[in-house]
């Protein structure tokens, strides 16, 4: 499989989101949060809590159709350093 650039994938993502996230309200909530995660939504910076809710909802909706496995490595780097 050829590697495609992220912007190409993002342009195609509405179709993908429609396939896996049939609810319009869910798609409208999820899309900007995934865009921020992928570094494609530079105009709006969403709150961390809001982004986390969007990503969680995305994976929950995917899991309704197929198994989802997440591997989170070096999670400690997500927290601010202790002072």
Steps between C-alpha positions, in 0.01 A plus 500: 500500500641837402546761770278803446545845646283594798322788317387255230363268764329790677323607180372145468408469867145637476413192296672280758325675784164456327571130467596440862318787674149509349361758744546853364531662843770251601694567177480876552633457853774252407637654176667814641648304789656243269623788283673653799653164593637466145626859502261611227282743695736786573226765509329375815664357809255289696521437872677181603184362662294567189759335278515195725123465488503516121772237465325275752170531313679422171648178635173402669314538170766301314477225761129462421599360158834327551755423771719795597840452658689801633866499595608802698872527547685761706174631644692672780609765248138617468502643853668827588821456700470507878652805664 
